[in-house]
Amino acid sequence: MTDRKLNNLVQFFGACFHQDWRLDAPTPEAVIERFLDKNPAEEVQKVVVELDELLSLSLPEDELRRMLHEELLCYYLPTETPIRNWLAQLRTSLAGEH
């Protein structure tokens, strides 16, 4: 979908929100905390930058959902929150902008 490779996001989602992510942490928030605890600030910042890139694409919700699962290998897809909102919340959490 995008000309840019979002390699850091693929790594983040593939490592943190893989098929069995619930075995690593009970909630998406716990997954994020685990990632923050185990990774240096430079790595976290790379993910934040690519989240900004992804959000700037202004993709429709259904395309964003498809891309998140199929291209970015994320097996957590919120049902109670739009994907765009969840990604924005994720970005805020990773950037430490609570």
N, C-alpha and C positions, 0 to 999 in steps of 0.2 A: 504494500500500500504506500509506503513512504520511500522516498529516494535515500533517506538517511538510514544507516544501520543503527539500531538502538541496542547495541551489544550489551551495555551495562544493565539495561532493563531486562533483556533476555536472561542474563545471568542472575539478576535479582529475583525475578519471578520464578525462573526455573529452579533456583536453589531454595527459595523461601516459600513459595506457594506452589510447590510441585504436587503431584497426585496425592501424596500421603502427608501433606503439610500438617494435618491435625495430629499426627503422631509426634511431631516436633513441638507443637504448642497448641493449646486448646482454643485460642481465638486469633483472629487476624491481628488484633492489637498486640498480642503476645508474640506473634511472629515478627512484627515490626520491632518490638523491644529487643528481641533476641538478635535480630540483624544489627541493630544499633550497638548492642553490647559486644558483638563479635567482630565488628569491622571498623577500621580506622576512618576518621572524618573525611579523608580524601576519597575513599571509596564510596562513602555515603553521598558525598557531594556529586560524584559522577552520576549516580542514580537520580538525584534531584534535578540535575541539568537535563537529563534525558526525559524525565517526567515533564519538565517545562516544555521541551520540544514536542512531546506527544500531545500535551494539552493545547499547544499552539496550533495544532493541525485542524482544530475545530471540526472534527469528524462527527457525523451523526451517531447517536447512541448505539444503534445496532452494529454499525461498522466498528466502533470503538470496542464493543463487546466481542465481536468476532476477532479483531486484531489482538486483543488482550489474550484471548484463549489460544488462537491458532498460531499467531506469529510470536507472541511474547511468552508463550508457554505457561500462562497463569491458570491454575486450577481453582482459584477462589474468585467467584463472580458474585458480588453482592446482589441480593434480590430486593432488599428494602431501600436501597439507595441507588440513584443513577450512577453508572460507571464513572462518568466525568466527575461527579461530586466525590466519589470514593477516591479516585486518583488525586484530586485536589487535596483531600484530607490526608492521604498518604504522603503527598509531597510536603505538606505542612508539618506532619509528624517527623519525617526524616530530616527536614531542615531545622527542626527544633523551634518552630514558630507556633507553639501551642497557644 
